[in-house]
Amino acid sequence: MSLTKNLLQAAVMRSLRMAPPLPLVFLLMTAGAFGAEGSVKYNQQEICALKGSTVFMNGTFTHPEGLTVTKTFWVIDPIPGVEPTDLSKDPDYSSRVGFLTDEQKRFSLKLSDVMKKDEHWFCFRIITNEEKARWTGVPGVQLRVTELHVEAPEEVTEGQTADLTCKTTCSLTDPKFIWYKNGRPLTTKTIKNNQLHLQTVSSEDTGSYSCAVGGSQHLSSTAHSLRVRYPPKRVSVSISPSGEIVEGSSVTLTCRSDGNPPVKIFSWFKGSTSVGEGKTYSIPNIRSEDSGEYTCQSQNDHGERRSTAVQINVLYPPKRVSVSISPSGEIVEGSSVTLTCSSDGNPPVKNYTWYKEGGTSPVGSGHSYSIINITADHTGLYYCEAQNDHGALNGTVMVTVKSRW
């Protein structure tokens, strides 16, 4: 009887390896002693599980009347003629498996912390009170183990479309895929089945992407870094030293920008005139003529962008001080004359002081100095002192008064 059982098991196993997938109901390999057959019905013939997850294998069984089931357990990859090992006694499984069989002849196997090496055929075995009536439901449930893997381009250009795919080596049962960017769930992107669709890629899409399956979020894929190529953005100019810029000092402008690949070409403009190249532009011994608006243009392989203008305002003491006489022409005794002082300075000159050559005290103050009913005694050299926060400079004029007679 045992030989018949072994031959039958071997034949079935050979046919299962060669034949297409079988239905979920399998005949038990019976000894034939009671003239009836039992059966095992597995709920699933194949299970795809995530590495590290917990899986359940379930089913029901029947056995010939007149026999009493004394023990049930699970085995892997049974070999005809060899008594299989109870998984609960296998050191590789004893701490990870749990069995259940109830009075309705329902059975289940719980396998925790699934590993790649668990890819076997798992079969339910029945021991009865009849020594020769021991059966195994073959081929059993085939367990396949997979990990999640993100398949996506390493780099994409801004404006293009990109698809990231969460791949498995077997088909999970009704998975709900979840995507993460830099460890945070993505809720605003288009997710269809196992794909994350980026319709129009922008630089903000640069990051580390991973995927998981609902209910097993802790078993997410390894992260995939997506780089986005894009033209320069956020181009800005800083001035050093900050604060007031006084004529004669040195000033350095620095250009900063964000781009991928990084910006290596920087061009400097004063107004519309090109004045330099490089990430920094220095002006040693700055002059008042250097005042104006400066911009930096950044360029990489994908485009260029110019910064907003920064204003350089060079402060300097009064320059080009001059004095005019009104009315112009000959000055005759008894007339009135106004002297006006003009100058260039930054900040503008507000303090004007008037002196007559030979005198020690000012004769007037303000932008203009008037002499009413002028006499010959007013003849002489006059000068005004123009002063701002950064210095002072004089301008002179000669006043000659002619007698009426």
C-alpha positions as CSV (number, residue, x, y, z in Angstrom):
1,M,0.0,0.0,0.0
2,S,2.9,2.4,0.8
3,L,4.5,1.7,-2.5
4,T,1.2,2.5,-4.3
5,K,1.0,5.8,-2.4
6,N,4.6,6.8,-3.3
7,L,4.2,5.9,-7.0
8,L,1.0,7.9,-7.1
9,Q,2.6,10.9,-5.4
10,A,5.5,10.8,-7.8
11,A,3.2,10.7,-10.8
12,V,1.2,13.6,-9.6
13,M,4.2,15.7,-8.8
14,R,5.7,15.0,-12.3
15,S,2.4,15.9,-14.0
16,L,2.1,19.1,-12.0
17,R,5.5,20.3,-13.1
18,M,4.7,19.7,-16.7
19,A,1.0,20.7,-16.8
20,P,-0.6,24.2,-16.8
21,P,-1.8,25.6,-13.5
22,L,-4.3,23.3,-11.7
23,P,-7.6,24.3,-10.1
24,L,-7.5,25.0,-6.4
25,V,-8.9,21.5,-5.4
26,F,-6.3,18.8,-5.1
27,L,-6.8,15.1,-4.4
28,L,-5.1,13.8,-1.3
29,M,-2.6,11.0,-1.8
30,T,-4.6,8.2,-0.1
31,A,-3.5,4.8,0.9
32,G,-6.8,3.5,-0.6
33,A,-7.6,1.4,2.5
34,F,-11.0,2.7,3.0
35,G,-12.3,2.9,-0.5
36,A,-12.8,6.6,-0.6
37,E,-10.8,9.6,-1.3
38,G,-10.2,12.7,0.7
39,S,-9.4,16.1,-0.7
40,V,-7.7,19.4,0.2
41,K,-9.0,22.7,-1.2
42,Y,-6.6,25.6,-0.9
43,N,-8.0,29.1,-1.1
44,Q,-5.1,30.2,-3.2
45,Q,-2.8,28.2,-5.4
46,E,-0.1,30.9,-5.5
47,I,0.7,33.7,-3.2
48,C,2.9,36.7,-3.9
49,A,4.2,38.2,-0.6
50,L,6.4,41.2,0.2
51,K,9.7,40.3,1.9
52,G,9.2,41.0,5.6
53,S,5.4,40.6,5.6
54,T,3.1,38.1,7.1
55,V,1.1,35.7,4.9
56,F,-1.8,33.4,5.5
57,M,-2.5,30.1,3.6
58,N,-6.0,28.7,4.1
59,G,-8.2,25.9,2.9
60,T,-10.5,23.1,3.8
61,F,-10.1,19.3,3.8
62,T,-12.1,16.1,3.9
63,H,-11.2,12.5,4.7
64,P,-12.8,9.1,4.3
65,E,-15.4,8.1,6.9
66,G,-14.2,5.7,9.6
67,L,-10.9,7.5,10.1
68,T,-10.0,9.8,12.9
69,V,-7.5,12.6,12.2
70,T,-4.9,12.6,15.0
71,K,-2.6,15.3,13.7
72,T,-2.4,18.0,11.0
73,F,0.6,20.1,10.0
74,W,2.3,21.9,7.1
75,V,5.3,20.8,5.2
76,I,7.3,22.2,2.2
77,D,8.3,20.6,-1.0
78,P,7.3,17.0,-0.1
79,I,9.4,14.3,-1.7
80,P,7.7,11.0,-2.5
81,G,8.8,8.2,-0.2
82,V,10.4,10.7,2.3
83,E,8.5,11.5,5.5
84,P,8.2,15.4,5.5
85,T,9.2,17.6,8.4
86,D,6.6,19.4,10.4
87,L,7.4,23.1,9.8
88,S,6.8,23.8,13.5
89,K,9.8,21.6,14.2
90,D,12.0,23.1,11.4
91,P,14.5,25.5,13.0
92,D,14.1,27.8,10.0
93,Y,10.3,28.1,10.6
94,S,9.5,27.1,14.2
95,S,9.6,30.7,15.4
96,R,7.7,32.1,12.4
97,V,4.8,29.7,11.8
98,G,1.5,29.1,13.4
99,F,-1.1,26.4,12.5
100,L,-4.8,26.2,13.0
101,T,-7.3,23.5,12.2
102,D,-11.0,23.6,13.4
103,E,-13.9,21.1,13.7
104,Q,-15.2,22.3,10.3
105,K,-12.1,20.9,8.8
106,R,-10.7,24.3,8.0
107,F,-7.0,24.9,8.2
108,S,-4.6,27.8,7.9
109,L,-0.9,28.6,8.1
110,K,0.5,31.9,9.3
111,L,4.0,32.7,8.2
112,S,5.7,35.8,9.6
113,D,8.7,37.8,8.4
114,V,8.7,36.2,5.0
115,M,12.1,35.8,3.4
116,K,13.3,35.1,-0.1
117,K,14.4,31.6,0.9
118,D,10.7,30.9,1.8
119,E,9.9,30.4,-1.9
120,H,8.6,26.8,-1.7
121,W,5.5,24.8,-2.2
122,F,3.6,24.7,1.1
123,C,1.4,21.6,1.6
124,F,-1.1,20.5,4.3
125,R,-0.5,17.0,5.7
126,I,-2.9,14.8,7.6
127,I,-2.1,12.0,10.0
128,T,-5.0,9.6,11.0
129,N,-5.4,6.7,13.4
130,E,-4.6,4.3,10.6
131,E,-0.9,3.9,10.3
132,K,-1.0,3.7,6.5
133,A,-3.5,6.5,6.1
134,R,-1.2,9.5,6.0
135,W,-1.8,12.1,3.2
136,T,-0.4,15.3,1.8
137,G,-2.3,17.7,-0.3
138,V,0.0,18.4,-3.3
139,P,1.2,20.4,-5.1
140,G,0.0,22.9,-2.3
141,V,0.4,26.6,-2.3
142,Q,3.3,28.1,-4.1
143,L,4.9,31.1,-2.3
144,R,6.7,33.7,-4.2
145,V,8.5,36.5,-2.4
146,T,9.2,40.0,-3.8
147,E,10.6,43.3,-2.8
148,L,9.4,46.7,-4.1
149,H,11.7,48.4,-6.6
150,V,11.3,51.8,-8.2
151,E,12.0,51.9,-11.9
152,A,12.5,55.5,-13.2
153,P,14.9,57.6,-15.1
154,E,17.9,58.9,-13.2
155,E,17.5,62.4,-14.7
156,V,14.9,64.2,-16.6
157,T,14.7,67.7,-18.2
158,E,12.2,70.3,-16.8
159,G,9.1,70.4,-18.8
160,Q,9.2,66.8,-19.8
161,T,6.9,64.0,-18.6
162,A,8.3,61.3,-16.3
163,D,6.8,58.0,-15.1
164,L,8.0,56.2,-12.0
165,T,7.0,52.5,-11.7
166,C,6.8,50.4,-8.5
167,K,8.0,47.0,-9.7
168,T,7.6,43.6,-8.2
169,T,8.8,40.2,-9.4
170,C,5.3,38.6,-8.9
171,S,1.8,39.9,-8.8
172,L,0.5,41.1,-5.4
173,T,-3.1,40.6,-4.6
174,D,-5.1,43.9,-5.1
175,P,-2.3,46.2,-4.1
176,K,-2.9,49.8,-3.4
177,F,0.4,51.6,-4.1
178,I,1.5,54.5,-2.1
179,W,4.3,56.9,-3.1
180,Y,6.7,58.9,-1.0
181,K,9.0,61.9,-1.8
182,N,11.7,62.5,0.7
183,G,9.9,60.3,3.1
184,R,6.6,62.1,2.9
185,P,3.4,60.7,1.2
186,L,2.6,62.2,-2.1
187,T,-1.1,63.2,-2.3
188,T,-1.1,65.8,-5.1
189,K,0.4,63.7,-7.9
190,T,-1.3,61.3,-10.4
191,I,-1.0,57.7,-9.2
192,K,-2.4,54.9,-11.5
193,N,-2.0,51.3,-10.5
194,N,1.7,51.0,-9.8
195,Q,2.8,54.2,-11.6
196,L,3.5,57.7,-10.4
197,H,3.0,60.1,-13.3
198,L,4.7,63.5,-13.4
199,Q,2.9,65.3,-16.2
200,T,5.2,68.4,-16.5
201,V,8.4,68.0,-14.5
202,S,9.8,71.0,-12.6
203,S,12.9,71.5,-10.6
204,E,10.7,71.1,-7.4
205,D,10.3,67.4,-8.4
206,T,13.9,66.7,-7.7
207,G,14.1,64.3,-4.7
208,S,14.2,60.8,-3.4
209,Y,11.2,58.6,-4.3
210,S,10.0,55.3,-2.8
211,C,6.9,53.3,-3.0
212,A,4.9,51.0,-0.6
213,V,1.7,49.0,-0.6
214,G,-1.2,49.9,1.6
215,G,-1.2,47.9,4.9
216,S,2.5,47.3,4.6
217,Q,3.9,50.9,4.5
218,H,6.8,49.8,6.7
219,L,8.0,47.6,3.8
220,S,8.7,50.4,1.4
221,S,11.1,50.1,-1.5
222,T,14.6,51.5,-1.5
223,A,14.7,55.1,-2.4
224,H,15.3,56.3,-6.0
225,S,16.9,59.7,-6.6
226,L,15.3,61.7,-9.4
227,R,17.4,64.6,-10.7
228,V,15.8,67.3,-12.8
229,R,17.8,69.3,-15.3
230,Y,16.7,73.0,-15.5
231,P,17.9,76.4,-16.5
232,P,19.1,78.9,-13.9
233,K,16.6,80.1,-11.4
234,R,16.5,82.4,-8.4
235,V,19.4,84.5,-9.8
236,S,20.4,87.2,-7.2
237,V,23.3,89.6,-6.6
238,S,24.8,90.5,-3.3
239,I,27.1,93.5,-2.6
240,S,30.1,93.3,-0.2
241,P,30.7,95.2,2.0
242,S,27.1,96.0,2.7
243,G,26.0,99.4,3.7
244,E,27.3,102.7,2.4
245,I,29.7,102.7,-0.5
246,V,32.2,105.6,-0.3
247,E,34.3,106.7,-3.2
248,G,37.8,105.2,-3.1
249,S,36.7,102.0,-1.4
250,S,36.6,98.5,-3.0
251,V,33.3,96.7,-3.8
252,T,32.6,93.1,-4.8
253,L,29.4,91.9,-6.4
254,T,28.6,88.2,-6.1
255,C,26.1,86.3,-8.3
256,R,24.1,83.3,-7.0
257,S,21.8,81.1,-8.9
258,D,20.2,77.7,-8.8
259,G,20.5,75.4,-11.9
260,N,21.1,71.9,-12.9
261,P,23.8,71.4,-14.1
262,P,25.3,74.1,-11.9
263,V,25.8,77.5,-13.6
264,K,29.4,78.1,-14.7
265,I,28.9,81.1,-17.0
266,F,28.3,84.4,-15.3
267,S,28.1,87.7,-17.2
268,W,27.9,91.2,-15.6
269,F,26.2,94.3,-17.0
270,K,26.0,97.9,-15.9
271,G,22.8,99.0,-17.5
272,S,23.0,97.3,-21.0
273,T,26.8,97.4,-21.1
274,S,28.8,94.3,-20.5
275,V,31.4,95.0,-17.8
276,G,32.8,91.6,-16.7
277,E,32.7,87.8,-16.4
278,G,32.8,85.3,-13.6
279,K,30.8,84.6,-10.4
280,T,32.2,87.8,-8.8
281,Y,32.8,91.3,-10.2
282,S,35.1,93.6,-8.2
283,I,35.5,97.3,-8.5
284,P,38.7,98.5,-6.7
285,N,38.9,102.2,-5.8
286,I,35.3,102.8,-6.8
287,R,34.4,106.2,-8.3
288,S,31.3,108.2,-8.6
289,E,31.1,107.2,-12.2
290,D,30.6,103.6,-11.1
291,S,27.2,104.4,-9.7
292,G,24.3,102.7,-11.5
293,E,22.3,99.5,-11.9
294,Y,24.1,96.2,-12.1
295,T,22.8,92.8,-13.2
296,C,24.2,89.3,-13.5
297,Q,23.3,86.8,-16.2
298,S,23.6,83.1,-15.4
299,Q,23.8,80.5,-18.1
300,N,24.0,76.6,-18.2
301,D,23.2,74.0,-20.9
302,H,19.4,74.6,-20.6
303,G,19.1,78.3,-20.7
304,E,20.0,81.6,-19.1
305,R,18.4,84.1,-16.7
306,R,19.3,87.6,-15.6
307,S,19.0,88.8,-12.0
308,T,17.0,91.8,-10.9
309,A,19.1,94.9,-10.9
310,V,21.0,96.1,-7.8
311,Q,21.8,99.8,-7.4
312,I,25.3,101.0,-6.5
313,N,25.2,104.4,-5.0
314,V,28.7,105.8,-4.6
315,L,28.9,108.5,-1.9
316,Y,31.5,111.3,-2.5
317,P,32.5,114.8,-1.3
318,P,31.5,117.9,-3.3
319,K,33.0,118.2,-6.8
320,R,33.1,120.8,-9.5
321,V,32.1,123.7,-7.2
322,S,31.4,126.8,-9.3
323,V,30.1,130.3,-8.5
324,S,27.9,132.4,-10.9
325,I,27.0,136.2,-10.7
326,S,23.6,137.5,-11.5
327,P,23.0,139.8,-13.3
328,S,26.0,139.0,-15.5
329,G,28.0,141.8,-17.0
330,E,29.4,145.0,-15.6
331,I,28.7,145.6,-11.9
332,V,28.1,149.3,-11.1
333,E,27.9,150.9,-7.7
334,G,24.4,151.0,-6.2
335,S,23.2,147.9,-8.1
336,S,22.4,144.6,-6.5
337,V,24.3,141.3,-7.1
338,T,23.5,137.7,-6.3
339,L,26.3,135.1,-6.1
340,T,25.1,131.5,-6.6
341,C,27.1,128.4,-5.7
342,S,26.7,125.1,-7.5
343,S,28.3,121.8,-6.8
344,D,28.1,118.1,-7.4
345,G,28.2,115.8,-4.4
346,N,26.6,112.6,-3.0
347,P,24.7,113.2,-0.8
348,P,23.8,116.6,-2.3
349,V,25.5,119.6,-0.7
350,K,23.2,121.4,1.7
351,N,25.8,123.5,3.6
352,Y,27.2,126.5,1.8
353,T,29.3,129.1,3.5
354,W,30.5,132.4,1.8
355,Y,33.8,134.1,2.5
356,K,35.5,137.3,1.1
357,E,39.2,137.0,0.6
358,G,41.1,138.6,3.4
359,G,38.3,138.1,5.9
360,T,38.3,135.7,8.7
361,S,34.6,135.4,9.2
362,P,31.9,134.2,6.9
363,V,29.9,136.9,5.1
364,G,26.9,134.7,4.3
365,S,25.5,131.2,4.1
366,G,23.2,129.3,1.9
367,H,23.0,128.3,-1.8
368,S,23.2,132.0,-2.8
369,Y,24.6,135.2,-1.3
370,S,23.2,138.6,-2.2
371,I,24.8,142.1,-2.0
372,I,22.3,145.0,-2.0
373,N,23.4,148.5,-3.1
374,I,26.9,147.3,-3.9
375,T,29.8,149.7,-3.4
376,A,33.4,149.8,-4.4
377,D,34.3,148.4,-1.0
378,H,32.7,145.1,-2.1
379,T,35.3,144.6,-4.8
380,G,37.3,141.4,-4.2
381,L,37.6,137.7,-4.5
382,Y,34.6,135.7,-3.1
383,Y,34.5,132.0,-2.5
384,C,31.9,129.6,-1.3
385,E,32.6,126.4,0.7
386,A,30.4,123.5,-0.3
387,Q,30.2,120.7,2.3
388,N,28.5,117.3,2.8
389,D,29.1,114.4,5.1
390,H,32.2,113.3,3.1
391,G,34.2,116.5,2.6
392,A,34.2,120.1,1.5
393,L,35.4,122.0,-1.6
394,N,35.7,125.8,-2.5
395,G,34.6,127.7,-5.5
396,T,35.7,131.3,-6.2
397,V,34.6,134.3,-8.2
398,M,36.0,137.8,-8.7
399,V,33.6,140.7,-8.1
400,T,34.7,144.1,-9.6
401,V,32.6,147.2,-8.8
402,K,32.8,150.2,-11.1
403,S,32.1,153.7,-10.0
404,R,29.1,155.5,-11.5
405,W,31.2,158.6,-12.1
